[in-house]
Amino acid sequence: TCALPISGTFNVDMGVTRSFPIHGEHQIQLRAEIFNVLNNVQLTNPVSSLNSNNFGFITSANDPRILQLALKYAF
């Protein structure tokens, strides 16, 4: 899926699933998901507290690319 929220960031997520039959109705399912496939930097909003020494600076970013694997046995 592609998401383009109002803030102007662009994110691409991907998921792939494969099922392998074993015996009768038993099967193993392998799933891979990748979030932020393009590994774009997604900066957070600047610090908006007037009392902060970092006022107006961007001090953090959202998560980088994340890979998630899953294995499921169905019977």
SETOR-550944 format. One record per atom (N, C-alpha, C): x, y, z; residue number from 1; atom name; residue in three letters. Coordinates in nm, 4 decimals, decimal comma. Atoms other than C-alpha are relative to their C-alpha. Example, Ala and Ser with C-alpha at 12.3 -4.5 7.8 and 13.67 -1.06 7.14 Angstrom:
REM SETOR-550944
REC          u          v          w   num   atomo   residuo
REC     0,0890    -0,1190     0,0000     1       N       Ala
REC     1,2300    -0,4500     0,7800     1      CA       Ala
REC     0,0900     0,1200     0,0000     1       C       Ala
REC    -0,0820    -0,1190    -0,0060     2       N       Ser
REC     1,3670    -0,1060     0,7140     2      CA       Ser
REC    -0,0770     0,1090     0,0730     2       C       Ser
REM end
This chain:
REM SETOR-550944
REC          u          v          w   num   atomo   residuo
REC     0,0841    -0,1183     0,0000     1       N       Thr
REC     0,0000     0,0000     0,0000     1      CA       Thr
REC     0,0881     0,1240     0,0000     1       C       Thr
REC    -0,0689    -0,1285    -0,0023     2       N       Cys
REC     0,1080     0,3571    -0,0536     2      CA       Cys
REC    -0,0860     0,0974     0,0786     2       C       Cys
REC     0,0744    -0,0979    -0,0794     3       N       Ala
REC     0,0112     0,6288     0,1872     3      CA       Ala
REC     0,0648     0,1365    -0,0169     3       C       Ala
REC    -0,0492    -0,1369     0,0115     4       N       Leu
REC     0,0462     1,0029     0,1317     4      CA       Leu
REC    -0,0866     0,0876     0,0890     4       C       Leu
REC     0,0799    -0,0808    -0,0897     5       N       Pro
REC    -0,0850     1,1792     0,4410     5      CA       Pro
REC     0,0180     0,1489    -0,0265     5       C       Pro
REC    -0,0010    -0,1454     0,0185     6       N       Ile
REC    -0,1437     1,5530     0,4636     6      CA       Ile
REC     0,1366     0,0592     0,0327     6       C       Ile
REC    -0,1286    -0,0555    -0,0411     7       N       Ser
REC     0,1977     1,6056     0,6279     7      CA       Ser
REC     0,1038    -0,0027    -0,1117     7       C       Ser
REC    -0,0914    -0,0007     0,1128     8       N       Gly
REC     0,3669     1,5309     0,2923     8      CA       Gly
REC     0,0991    -0,1139    -0,0017     8       C       Gly
REC    -0,0909     0,1143     0,0034     9       N       Thr
REC     0,5500     1,2085     0,3801     9      CA       Thr
REC    -0,0541    -0,1052    -0,0951     9       C       Thr
REC     0,0374     0,1055     0,0931    10       N       Phe
REC     0,5479     0,9193     0,1354    10      CA       Phe
REC     0,0524    -0,1311     0,0543    10       C       Phe
REC    -0,0379     0,1265    -0,0591    11       N       Asn
REC     0,5505     0,5612     0,2632    11      CA       Asn
REC    -0,0520    -0,1143    -0,0862    11       C       Asn
REC     0,0402     0,1183     0,0754    12       N       Val
REC     0,5421     0,2264     0,0796    12      CA       Val
REC     0,0183    -0,1218     0,0901    12       C       Val
REC    -0,0037     0,1235    -0,0778    13       N       Asp
REC     0,4563    -0,0959     0,2680    13      CA       Asp
REC    -0,0298    -0,1164    -0,0936    13       C       Asp
REC     0,0184     0,1152     0,0870    14       N       Met
REC     0,4634    -0,4468     0,1184    14      CA       Met
REC    -0,0168    -0,1252     0,0849    14       C       Met
REC     0,0180     0,1277    -0,0670    15       N       Gly
REC     0,3443    -0,7916     0,2238    15      CA       Gly
REC    -0,0116    -0,1120    -0,1014    15       C       Gly
REC     0,0034     0,1164     0,0883    16       N       Val
REC     0,3912    -1,1360     0,0644    16      CA       Val
REC    -0,0334    -0,1220     0,0855    16       C       Val
REC     0,0399     0,1206    -0,0718    17       N       Thr
REC     0,2252    -1,4634     0,1715    17      CA       Thr
REC     0,0120    -0,1202    -0,0927    17       C       Thr
REC    -0,0093     0,1244     0,0767    18       N       Arg
REC     0,2930    -1,8206     0,0575    18      CA       Arg
REC    -0,0448    -0,1151     0,0897    18       C       Arg
REC     0,0489     0,1159    -0,0742    19       N       Ser
REC     0,1095    -2,1360     0,1714    19      CA       Ser
REC     0,0540    -0,1280    -0,0624    19       C       Ser
REC    -0,0524     0,1287     0,0434    20       N       Phe
REC     0,2579    -2,4872     0,1509    20      CA       Phe
REC    -0,0856    -0,1106     0,0610    20       C       Phe
REC     0,0783     0,1109    -0,0550    21       N       Pro
REC     0,0237    -2,7879     0,1840    21      CA       Pro
REC     0,0930    -0,1096     0,0525    21       C       Pro
REC    -0,0843     0,1034    -0,0605    22       N       Ile
REC     0,1609    -3,0625     0,4085    22      CA       Ile
REC    -0,0653    -0,1370    -0,0134    22       C       Ile
REC     0,0700     0,1286     0,0026    23       N       His
REC    -0,0898    -3,3450     0,4583    23      CA       His
REC    -0,1474     0,0270     0,0267    23       C       His
REC     0,1430    -0,0243    -0,0173    24       N       Gly
REC    -0,4651    -3,3342     0,4093    24      CA       Gly
REC    -0,0278     0,1496     0,0036    24       C       Gly
REC     0,0309    -0,1426    -0,0150    25       N       Glu
REC    -0,5839    -2,9965     0,5368    25      CA       Glu
REC     0,1068     0,0759     0,0785    25       C       Glu
REC    -0,1091    -0,0654    -0,0713    26       N       His
REC    -0,2587    -2,9216     0,7214    26      CA       His
REC     0,0824     0,0825    -0,0988    26       C       His
REC    -0,0837    -0,0831     0,0864    27       N       Gln
REC    -0,0508    -2,6408     0,5801    27      CA       Gln
REC     0,0883     0,0913     0,0841    27       C       Gln
REC    -0,0893    -0,0987    -0,0610    28       N       Ile
REC     0,2344    -2,4069     0,6636    28      CA       Ile
REC    -0,0104     0,1264    -0,0840    28       C       Ile
REC     0,0110    -0,1279     0,0695    29       N       Gln
REC     0,1989    -2,0396     0,5777    29      CA       Gln
REC     0,1183     0,0877     0,0405    29       C       Gln
REC    -0,1135    -0,0895    -0,0214    30       N       Leu
REC     0,5002    -1,8098     0,5414    30      CA       Leu
REC    -0,0415     0,1392    -0,0443    30       C       Leu
REC     0,0388    -0,1374     0,0320    31       N       Arg
REC     0,4435    -1,4334     0,5501    31      CA       Arg
REC     0,1178     0,0929     0,0288    31       C       Arg
REC    -0,1032    -0,1030    -0,0171    32       N       Ala
REC     0,6904    -1,1466     0,5019    32      CA       Ala
REC    -0,0651     0,1355    -0,0223    32       C       Ala
REC     0,0514    -0,1369     0,0119    33       N       Glu
REC     0,5997    -0,7810     0,5589    33      CA       Glu
REC     0,1162     0,0970     0,0137    33       C       Glu
REC    -0,1028    -0,1039    -0,0054    34       N       Ile
REC     0,8184    -0,4798     0,4931    34      CA       Ile
REC    -0,0715     0,1345     0,0095    34       C       Ile
REC     0,0568    -0,1331    -0,0195    35       N       Phe
REC     0,7265    -0,1356     0,6230    35      CA       Phe
REC     0,1063     0,1023    -0,0351    35       C       Phe
REC    -0,0914    -0,1028     0,0500    36       N       Asn
REC     0,8853     0,1755     0,4684    36      CA       Asn
REC     0,1036    -0,0625    -0,0936    36       C       Asn
REC    -0,0846     0,0731     0,0948    37       N       Val
REC     1,0246    -0,0268     0,1747    37      CA       Val
REC     0,1107     0,0876    -0,0574    37       C       Val
REC    -0,0988    -0,0884     0,0617    38       N       Leu
REC     1,2033     0,2718     0,0208    38      CA       Leu
REC     0,0953     0,0623     0,1011    38       C       Leu
REC    -0,0830    -0,0495    -0,1093    39       N       Asn
REC     1,3580     0,3594     0,3599    39      CA       Asn
REC     0,0170     0,1519    -0,0048    39       C       Asn
REC    -0,0018    -0,1461     0,0000    40       N       Asn
REC     1,2678     0,7279     0,3261    40      CA       Asn
REC     0,0068     0,0536     0,1421    40       C       Asn
REC    -0,0047    -0,0658    -0,1302    41       N       Val
REC     1,3541     0,9530     0,6178    41      CA       Val
REC    -0,1318     0,0726     0,0213    41       C       Val
REC     0,1273    -0,0641    -0,0321    42       N       Gln
REC     1,0312     1,0634     0,7840    42      CA       Gln
REC     0,0188     0,0797     0,1292    42       C       Gln
REC    -0,0289    -0,0858    -0,1139    43       N       Leu
REC     1,1126     1,3538     1,0102    43      CA       Leu
REC    -0,1281     0,0354     0,0749    43       C       Leu
REC     0,1140    -0,0424    -0,0808    44       N       Thr
REC     0,8830     1,4470     1,2970    44      CA       Thr
REC    -0,0099     0,1519    -0,0039    44       C       Thr
REC     0,0197    -0,1450    -0,0027    45       N       Asn
REC     0,7527     1,7982     1,3592    45      CA       Asn
REC     0,1070     0,0681     0,0846    45       C       Asn
REC    -0,0970    -0,0740    -0,0816    46       N       Pro
REC     0,9887     2,0647     1,4954    46      CA       Pro
REC    -0,0527     0,0201     0,1422    46       C       Pro
REC     0,0369    -0,0257    -0,1393    47       N       Val
REC     0,9918     2,1308     1,8704    47      CA       Val
REC    -0,0755     0,1321     0,0047    47       C       Val
REC     0,0838    -0,1204     0,0000    48       N       Ser
REC     0,7147     2,3833     1,9398    48      CA       Ser
REC    -0,0116     0,0653     0,1370    48       C       Ser
REC     0,0024    -0,0591    -0,1335    49       N       Ser
REC     0,7741     2,4571     2,3086    49      CA       Ser
REC     0,0914     0,1232     0,0031    49       C       Ser
REC    -0,0782    -0,1246    -0,0006    50       N       Leu
REC     0,8870     2,8193     2,3424    50      CA       Leu
REC     0,1100     0,0008     0,1051    50       C       Leu
REC    -0,0985     0,0036    -0,1082    51       N       Asn
REC     1,0803     2,7390     2,6622    51      CA       Asn
REC     0,1164    -0,0951    -0,0282    51       C       Asn
REC    -0,1019     0,0991     0,0310    52       N       Ser
REC     1,2931     2,4715     2,4944    52      CA       Ser
REC     0,1181     0,0632    -0,0731    52       C       Ser
REC    -0,1200    -0,0445     0,0722    53       N       Asn
REC     1,6519     2,5300     2,3797    53      CA       Asn
REC    -0,0002    -0,0493    -0,1435    53       C       Asn
REC     0,0077     0,0571     0,1338    54       N       Asn
REC     1,5626     2,3205     2,0735    54      CA       Asn
REC    -0,1184     0,0534    -0,0789    54       C       Asn
REC     0,1177    -0,0545     0,0670    55       N       Phe
REC     1,2680     2,5387     1,9671    55      CA       Phe
REC     0,0270     0,0177    -0,1495    55       C       Phe
REC    -0,0118    -0,0127     0,1445    56       N       Gly
REC     1,2172     2,5134     1,5906    56      CA       Gly
REC     0,0866    -0,1048    -0,0664    56       C       Gly
REC    -0,0862     0,1044     0,0548    57       N       Phe
REC     1,4589     2,2220     1,5471    57      CA       Phe
REC    -0,0745    -0,1333    -0,0066    57       C       Phe
REC     0,0522     0,1368     0,0098    58       N       Ile
REC     1,3649     1,8716     1,4317    58      CA       Ile
REC     0,1001    -0,0897     0,0724    58       C       Ile
REC    -0,0919     0,0769    -0,0844    59       N       Thr
REC     1,5108     1,6379     1,6930    59      CA       Thr
REC    -0,0163    -0,1508    -0,0126    59       C       Thr
REC     0,0187     0,1446     0,0134    60       N       Ser
REC     1,3803     1,2948     1,5860    60      CA       Ser
REC    -0,0654    -0,0331    -0,1336    60       C       Ser
REC     0,0624     0,0496     0,1236    61       N       Ala
REC     1,2472     1,0815     1,3011    61      CA       Ala
REC    -0,0825    -0,1235     0,0335    61       C       Ala
REC     0,0799     0,1209    -0,0186    62       N       Asn
REC     0,9918     0,8022     1,2637    62      CA       Asn
REC     0,0835    -0,1231    -0,0324    62       C       Asn
REC    -0,0715     0,1257     0,0188    63       N       Asp
REC     1,0883     0,4361     1,2278    63      CA       Asp
REC     0,0610    -0,0138    -0,1388    63       C       Asp
REC    -0,0584     0,0309     0,1305    64       N       Pro
REC     1,3276     0,3301     0,9503    64      CA       Pro
REC    -0,0674    -0,1250    -0,0578    64       C       Pro
REC     0,0556     0,1218     0,0597    65       N       Arg
REC     1,2623     0,0229     0,7316    65      CA       Arg
REC    -0,0098    -0,1095     0,1064    65       C       Arg
REC     0,0229     0,1099    -0,0940    66       N       Ile
REC     1,1156    -0,2666     0,9336    66      CA       Ile
REC    -0,0403    -0,1226    -0,0806    66       C       Ile
REC     0,0310     0,1267     0,0643    67       N       Leu
REC     1,1085    -0,6295     0,8162    67      CA       Leu
REC    -0,0573    -0,0940     0,1042    67       C       Leu
REC     0,0685     0,0877    -0,0938    68       N       Gln
REC     0,8719    -0,8770     0,9809    68      CA       Gln
REC    -0,0293    -0,1315    -0,0706    68       C       Gln
REC     0,0242     0,1325     0,0560    69       N       Leu
REC     0,8584    -1,2532     0,9161    69      CA       Leu
REC    -0,0918    -0,0781     0,0942    69       C       Leu
REC     0,0900     0,0816    -0,0813    70       N       Ala
REC     0,5887    -1,4959     1,0346    70      CA       Ala
REC    -0,0133    -0,1367    -0,0637    70       C       Ala
REC     0,0209     0,1368     0,0434    71       N       Leu
REC     0,5437    -1,8724     1,0112    71      CA       Leu
REC    -0,1195    -0,0545     0,0763    71       C       Leu
REC     0,1236     0,0467    -0,0620    72       N       Lys
REC     0,2028    -2,0287     1,0783    72      CA       Lys
REC    -0,0281    -0,1425    -0,0447    72       C       Lys
REC     0,0380     0,1375     0,0292    73       N       Tyr
REC     0,1017    -2,3943     1,1011    73      CA       Tyr
REC    -0,1499    -0,0121     0,0231    73       C       Tyr
REC     0,1460     0,0125    -0,0106    74       N       Ala
REC    -0,2694    -2,4524     1,0308    74      CA       Ala
REC    -0,0385    -0,1465    -0,0114    74       C       Ala
REC     0,0465     0,1399     0,0031    75       N       Phe
REC    -0,4405    -2,7830     1,1077    75      CA       Phe
REC    -0,1483    -0,0077     0,0232    75       C       Phe
REM end
